[in-house]
Amino acid sequence: MAMALHPRGDARTTKTVVCTPSSATRSRRIIGKMAQERVGVWVVDDQASFRRATAAAVAATEDFAMAGDCESGESALELIPDGSAGIVLMDIHMPGMGGIEATRRIRAAHPDMVVLLTSTYDVIDLPPGAADCGAAAYLHKEDLSPNLLARLWQASR
């Protein structure tokens, strides 16, 4: 068994470490005399390589910070703190609970979260339910960039 640090700070015993909260979750950027909260980004994807690549894109995006990453929809539901706002980049196809159902549940529990569905599917090949699950947009994984992430955030506000 492994120990996973929960975003609220307590350790919980789990069979695998499924979520990695970032120390940047509550980071602030000082602009003159005014502090501005960064946009927290959660990445929910079963592929570790995509989670790492996304963390690099988020780090390169001004005013954005990684809040955490999860490898399943179930762990995202458990570990995204109550009252959270920000962005969830949600893979559509994962073992267990898929991204479409996880998006429905996250939006119900966290109405201020902006969920962006991600996958390698072409838009015309998206599975049923993708259009009405509460996601703000669909983002092809190859198109992820700091500029696009910032534009999608602004469009969803």
C-alpha atoms as an extended CHARMM CRD file, in Angstrom:
* protein
*
       157  EXT
         1         1  MET       CA              0.0000000000        0.0000000000        0.0000000000  PROA      1               0.0000000000
         2         2  ALA       CA              1.1170000000        3.5650000000       -0.6870000000  PROA      2               0.0000000000
         3         3  MET       CA              0.3620000000        6.7960000000        1.0880000000  PROA      3               0.0000000000
         4         4  ALA       CA             -1.2360000000        9.5850000000       -0.8950000000  PROA      4               0.0000000000
         5         5  LEU       CA             -1.3010000000       13.1250000000        0.4250000000  PROA      5               0.0000000000
         6         6  HSD       CA             -4.8110000000       14.4730000000        0.1870000000  PROA      6               0.0000000000
         7         7  PRO       CA             -5.1760000000       18.1430000000       -0.9240000000  PROA      7               0.0000000000
         8         8  ARG       CA             -6.5450000000       18.9510000000        2.5380000000  PROA      8               0.0000000000
         9         9  GLY       CA             -3.2260000000       17.8290000000        4.0160000000  PROA      9               0.0000000000
        10        10  ASP       CA             -4.0750000000       14.4950000000        5.6270000000  PROA      10              0.0000000000
        11        11  ALA       CA             -2.5130000000       11.2040000000        4.5720000000  PROA      11              0.0000000000
        12        12  ARG       CA             -4.8070000000        8.4610000000        3.3610000000  PROA      12              0.0000000000
        13        13  THR       CA             -3.8920000000        4.8600000000        2.7030000000  PROA      13              0.0000000000
        14        14  THR       CA             -4.5960000000        3.7360000000       -0.8610000000  PROA      14              0.0000000000
        15        15  LYS       CA             -3.6300000000        0.7880000000       -3.0300000000  PROA      15              0.0000000000
        16        16  THR       CA             -1.9840000000        3.0870000000       -5.5840000000  PROA      16              0.0000000000
        17        17  VAL       CA             -1.1190000000        6.7410000000       -5.6550000000  PROA      17              0.0000000000
        18        18  VAL       CA             -3.7560000000        8.1450000000       -7.9680000000  PROA      18              0.0000000000
        19        19  CYS       CA             -3.5300000000       11.8850000000       -7.4940000000  PROA      19              0.0000000000
        20        20  THR       CA             -0.7240000000       14.3450000000       -7.0420000000  PROA      20              0.0000000000
        21        21  PRO       CA             -1.7550000000       17.6940000000       -5.5500000000  PROA      21              0.0000000000
        22        22  SER       CA              0.6560000000       20.4350000000       -6.4630000000  PROA      22              0.0000000000
        23        23  SER       CA              2.2940000000       22.8390000000       -4.0500000000  PROA      23              0.0000000000
        24        24  ALA       CA              1.2600000000       25.5450000000       -6.4960000000  PROA      24              0.0000000000
        25        25  THR       CA             -2.4310000000       24.9330000000       -5.7190000000  PROA      25              0.0000000000
        26        26  ARG       CA             -2.6250000000       28.0340000000       -3.5660000000  PROA      26              0.0000000000
        27        27  SER       CA              0.1490000000       30.0090000000       -5.1950000000  PROA      27              0.0000000000
        28        28  ARG       CA             -0.1970000000       33.7270000000       -5.6320000000  PROA      28              0.0000000000
        29        29  ARG       CA              1.4490000000       36.1170000000       -8.0060000000  PROA      29              0.0000000000
        30        30  ILE       CA              2.2060000000       39.6130000000       -6.7790000000  PROA      30              0.0000000000
        31        31  ILE       CA              1.3920000000       42.3890000000       -9.2420000000  PROA      31              0.0000000000
        32        32  GLY       CA              2.3310000000       45.7350000000       -7.7280000000  PROA      32              0.0000000000
        33        33  LYS       CA              0.4480000000       45.8540000000       -4.4510000000  PROA      33              0.0000000000
        34        34  MET       CA             -2.2790000000       43.5010000000       -5.6140000000  PROA      34              0.0000000000
        35        35  ALA       CA             -2.1880000000       39.7190000000       -5.2180000000  PROA      35              0.0000000000
        36        36  GLN       CA             -3.9560000000       37.6910000000       -7.8820000000  PROA      36              0.0000000000
        37        37  GLU       CA             -4.9390000000       34.0280000000       -7.5280000000  PROA      37              0.0000000000
        38        38  ARG       CA             -3.6170000000       31.8040000000      -10.2420000000  PROA      38              0.0000000000
        39        39  VAL       CA             -6.0560000000       29.5840000000      -12.1130000000  PROA      39              0.0000000000
        40        40  GLY       CA             -5.7100000000       26.0850000000      -10.6930000000  PROA      40              0.0000000000
        41        41  VAL       CA             -5.5660000000       23.3000000000      -13.2710000000  PROA      41              0.0000000000
        42        42  TRP       CA             -6.3760000000       19.6460000000      -12.5520000000  PROA      42              0.0000000000
        43        43  VAL       CA             -5.3710000000       17.0340000000      -15.1240000000  PROA      43              0.0000000000
        44        44  VAL       CA             -7.3610000000       13.7930000000      -15.1290000000  PROA      44              0.0000000000
        45        45  ASP       CA             -5.8210000000       11.2750000000      -17.5140000000  PROA      45              0.0000000000
        46        46  ASP       CA             -4.7220000000        7.6540000000      -17.2430000000  PROA      46              0.0000000000
        47        47  GLN       CA             -1.5560000000        8.3510000000      -19.2740000000  PROA      47              0.0000000000
        48        48  ALA       CA              1.2920000000        9.6520000000      -17.1090000000  PROA      48              0.0000000000
        49        49  SER       CA              3.0890000000       11.0430000000      -20.1660000000  PROA      49              0.0000000000
        50        50  PHE       CA              0.1250000000       13.2990000000      -20.9900000000  PROA      50              0.0000000000
        51        51  ARG       CA             -0.1330000000       14.4500000000      -17.3630000000  PROA      51              0.0000000000
        52        52  ARG       CA              3.5640000000       15.4320000000      -17.4430000000  PROA      52              0.0000000000
        53        53  ALA       CA              3.2590000000       17.2090000000      -20.8070000000  PROA      53              0.0000000000
        54        54  THR       CA              0.1960000000       19.0770000000      -19.5810000000  PROA      54              0.0000000000
        55        55  ALA       CA              1.9980000000       20.1510000000      -16.4100000000  PROA      55              0.0000000000
        56        56  ALA       CA              4.7220000000       21.6720000000      -18.6120000000  PROA      56              0.0000000000
        57        57  ALA       CA              2.1350000000       23.5360000000      -20.7120000000  PROA      57              0.0000000000
        58        58  VAL       CA              0.4300000000       24.8370000000      -17.5630000000  PROA      58              0.0000000000
        59        59  ALA       CA              3.7860000000       25.9780000000      -16.1320000000  PROA      59              0.0000000000
        60        60  ALA       CA              4.3600000000       27.9560000000      -19.3310000000  PROA      60              0.0000000000
        61        61  THR       CA              0.9390000000       29.6300000000      -19.1040000000  PROA      61              0.0000000000
        62        62  GLU       CA              0.9340000000       32.9680000000      -17.3040000000  PROA      62              0.0000000000
        63        63  ASP       CA             -1.4380000000       33.1030000000      -14.3030000000  PROA      63              0.0000000000
        64        64  PHE       CA             -2.0400000000       29.3210000000      -14.3260000000  PROA      64              0.0000000000
        65        65  ALA       CA             -0.6990000000       26.7020000000      -11.8940000000  PROA      65              0.0000000000
        66        66  MET       CA             -1.0900000000       22.9670000000      -11.5250000000  PROA      66              0.0000000000
        67        67  ALA       CA             -3.5540000000       22.1450000000       -8.7580000000  PROA      67              0.0000000000
        68        68  GLY       CA             -3.0590000000       18.3980000000       -9.1260000000  PROA      68              0.0000000000
        69        69  ASP       CA             -3.3400000000       15.4200000000      -11.4080000000  PROA      69              0.0000000000
        70        70  CYS       CA             -5.3180000000       12.2110000000      -11.1900000000  PROA      70              0.0000000000
        71        71  GLU       CA             -5.2610000000        9.0170000000      -13.1970000000  PROA      71              0.0000000000
        72        72  SER       CA             -8.9850000000        8.2830000000      -12.9330000000  PROA      72              0.0000000000
        73        73  GLY       CA            -12.3630000000        9.9670000000      -12.7490000000  PROA      73              0.0000000000
        74        74  GLU       CA            -12.9890000000        8.3180000000       -9.3790000000  PROA      74              0.0000000000
        75        75  SER       CA             -9.8630000000        9.8280000000       -7.8280000000  PROA      75              0.0000000000
        76        76  ALA       CA            -10.6900000000       13.2630000000       -9.2450000000  PROA      76              0.0000000000
        77        77  LEU       CA            -14.1170000000       13.1620000000       -7.6210000000  PROA      77              0.0000000000
        78        78  GLU       CA            -12.5620000000       12.2070000000       -4.3170000000  PROA      78              0.0000000000
        79        79  LEU       CA             -9.6380000000       14.6090000000       -4.3020000000  PROA      79              0.0000000000
        80        80  ILE       CA            -10.7420000000       17.8820000000       -5.8930000000  PROA      80              0.0000000000
        81        81  PRO       CA            -11.4730000000       20.0330000000       -2.8280000000  PROA      81              0.0000000000
        82        82  ASP       CA            -14.9400000000       21.4100000000       -2.1190000000  PROA      82              0.0000000000
        83        83  GLY       CA            -15.4130000000       24.9660000000       -3.3180000000  PROA      83              0.0000000000
        84        84  SER       CA            -12.7630000000       24.5910000000       -6.0080000000  PROA      84              0.0000000000
        85        85  ALA       CA            -12.7480000000       26.7660000000       -9.0760000000  PROA      85              0.0000000000
        86        86  GLY       CA            -10.4390000000       26.5270000000      -12.0310000000  PROA      86              0.0000000000
        87        87  ILE       CA             -9.9990000000       24.1120000000      -14.9070000000  PROA      87              0.0000000000
        88        88  VAL       CA            -10.1520000000       20.3380000000      -15.1880000000  PROA      88              0.0000000000
        89        89  LEU       CA             -8.5870000000       18.8300000000      -18.2970000000  PROA      89              0.0000000000
        90        90  MET       CA            -10.5110000000       15.5460000000      -18.4980000000  PROA      90              0.0000000000
        91        91  ASP       CA             -9.5610000000       12.6150000000      -20.7060000000  PROA      91              0.0000000000
        92        92  ILE       CA            -12.6620000000       11.1010000000      -22.2850000000  PROA      92              0.0000000000
        93        93  HSD       CA            -11.5980000000        7.4570000000      -22.3010000000  PROA      93              0.0000000000
        94        94  MET       CA            -10.1490000000        6.0280000000      -19.0740000000  PROA      94              0.0000000000
        95        95  PRO       CA            -10.4800000000        2.7130000000      -17.2530000000  PROA      95              0.0000000000
        96        96  GLY       CA            -13.2690000000        2.7240000000      -14.6900000000  PROA      96              0.0000000000
        97        97  MET       CA            -15.3930000000        5.8330000000      -14.7640000000  PROA      97              0.0000000000
        98        98  GLY       CA            -14.9470000000        7.5470000000      -18.1120000000  PROA      98              0.0000000000
        99        99  GLY       CA            -14.3930000000       11.2550000000      -18.5400000000  PROA      99              0.0000000000
       100       100  ILE       CA            -17.9400000000       12.0140000000      -19.6580000000  PROA      100             0.0000000000
       101       101  GLU       CA            -19.5070000000       10.6300000000      -16.4570000000  PROA      101             0.0000000000
       102       102  ALA       CA            -16.7430000000       12.1470000000      -14.3230000000  PROA      102             0.0000000000
       103       103  THR       CA            -17.4220000000       15.5220000000      -15.9670000000  PROA      103             0.0000000000
       104       104  ARG       CA            -21.1280000000       15.2980000000      -15.1130000000  PROA      104             0.0000000000
       105       105  ARG       CA            -20.3160000000       14.5510000000      -11.4860000000  PROA      105             0.0000000000
       106       106  ILE       CA            -17.5860000000       17.1770000000      -11.1300000000  PROA      106             0.0000000000
       107       107  ARG       CA            -19.8320000000       19.8660000000      -12.6030000000  PROA      107             0.0000000000
       108       108  ALA       CA            -22.6310000000       18.8490000000      -10.2000000000  PROA      108             0.0000000000
       109       109  ALA       CA            -20.2910000000       18.9610000000       -7.1920000000  PROA      109             0.0000000000
       110       110  HSD       CA            -18.1810000000       21.9470000000       -8.3200000000  PROA      110             0.0000000000
       111       111  PRO       CA            -20.3040000000       24.2570000000      -10.4850000000  PROA      111             0.0000000000
       112       112  ASP       CA            -17.4930000000       26.8340000000      -10.7140000000  PROA      112             0.0000000000
       113       113  MET       CA            -15.0670000000       24.3350000000      -12.2890000000  PROA      113             0.0000000000
       114       114  VAL       CA            -14.5530000000       24.5970000000      -16.0240000000  PROA      114             0.0000000000
       115       115  VAL       CA            -14.1440000000       21.1250000000      -17.5010000000  PROA      115             0.0000000000
       116       116  LEU       CA            -12.4440000000       20.7110000000      -20.8600000000  PROA      116             0.0000000000
       117       117  LEU       CA            -12.7160000000       17.2610000000      -22.4030000000  PROA      117             0.0000000000
       118       118  THR       CA             -9.5050000000       15.9650000000      -23.9840000000  PROA      118             0.0000000000
       119       119  SER       CA             -8.7310000000       13.0430000000      -26.2500000000  PROA      119             0.0000000000
       120       120  THR       CA             -7.1310000000       12.0640000000      -29.5230000000  PROA      120             0.0000000000
       121       121  TYR       CA            -10.5510000000       11.6550000000      -31.1820000000  PROA      121             0.0000000000
       122       122  ASP       CA            -11.5980000000       13.8680000000      -34.0470000000  PROA      122             0.0000000000
       123       123  VAL       CA            -14.6210000000       15.9690000000      -33.1030000000  PROA      123             0.0000000000
       124       124  ILE       CA            -16.9160000000       13.9500000000      -35.3600000000  PROA      124             0.0000000000
       125       125  ASP       CA            -15.8390000000       10.7520000000      -33.5680000000  PROA      125             0.0000000000
       126       126  LEU       CA            -16.6180000000       11.8990000000      -30.0150000000  PROA      126             0.0000000000
       127       127  PRO       CA            -18.7000000000        9.3850000000      -28.0630000000  PROA      127             0.0000000000
       128       128  PRO       CA            -22.3620000000        9.9890000000      -27.2430000000  PROA      128             0.0000000000
       129       129  GLY       CA            -22.8200000000       12.2240000000      -24.2290000000  PROA      129             0.0000000000
       130       130  ALA       CA            -19.7620000000       14.3960000000      -24.8860000000  PROA      130             0.0000000000
       131       131  ALA       CA            -21.9140000000       17.2890000000      -26.0920000000  PROA      131             0.0000000000
       132       132  ASP       CA            -24.2400000000       17.3670000000      -23.0780000000  PROA      132             0.0000000000
       133       133  CYS       CA            -22.0940000000       16.3210000000      -20.1000000000  PROA      133             0.0000000000
       134       134  GLY       CA            -21.4090000000       19.8790000000      -18.9100000000  PROA      134             0.0000000000
       135       135  ALA       CA            -17.9640000000       20.3180000000      -20.4510000000  PROA      135             0.0000000000
       136       136  ALA       CA            -17.1680000000       23.8260000000      -21.6750000000  PROA      136             0.0000000000
       137       137  ALA       CA            -15.2640000000       22.5760000000      -24.7220000000  PROA      137             0.0000000000
       138       138  TYR       CA            -13.3740000000       19.7300000000      -26.3430000000  PROA      138             0.0000000000
       139       139  LEU       CA             -9.6090000000       20.0080000000      -26.7760000000  PROA      139             0.0000000000
       140       140  HSD       CA             -7.6530000000       17.6060000000      -28.9740000000  PROA      140             0.0000000000
       141       141  LYS       CA             -4.5860000000       16.5550000000      -26.9570000000  PROA      141             0.0000000000
       142       142  GLU       CA             -2.2110000000       17.5370000000      -29.7640000000  PROA      142             0.0000000000
       143       143  ASP       CA             -3.5860000000       21.1040000000      -29.7240000000  PROA      143             0.0000000000
       144       144  LEU       CA             -2.8610000000       21.8090000000      -26.0500000000  PROA      144             0.0000000000
       145       145  SER       CA             -0.7710000000       24.9550000000      -25.7130000000  PROA      145             0.0000000000
       146       146  PRO       CA             -0.4310000000       27.8050000000      -23.2060000000  PROA      146             0.0000000000
       147       147  ASN       CA             -2.1840000000       30.1890000000      -25.6040000000  PROA      147             0.0000000000
       148       148  LEU       CA             -5.1300000000       27.8690000000      -26.2310000000  PROA      148             0.0000000000
       149       149  LEU       CA             -5.5010000000       27.0680000000      -22.5410000000  PROA      149             0.0000000000
       150       150  ALA       CA             -5.6800000000       30.7860000000      -21.6940000000  PROA      150             0.0000000000
       151       151  ARG       CA             -8.1340000000       31.4680000000      -24.5340000000  PROA      151             0.0000000000
       152       152  LEU       CA            -10.4560000000       28.6310000000      -23.4640000000  PROA      152             0.0000000000
       153       153  TRP       CA            -10.3750000000       29.8750000000      -19.8560000000  PROA      153             0.0000000000
       154       154  GLN       CA            -11.2860000000       33.4110000000      -20.9450000000  PROA      154             0.0000000000
       155       155  ALA       CA            -14.0690000000       32.1660000000      -23.2320000000  PROA      155             0.0000000000
       156       156  SER       CA            -15.6080000000       30.0990000000      -20.4410000000  PROA      156             0.0000000000
       157       157  ARG       CA            -15.7750000000       32.9460000000      -17.9030000000  PROA      157             0.0000000000
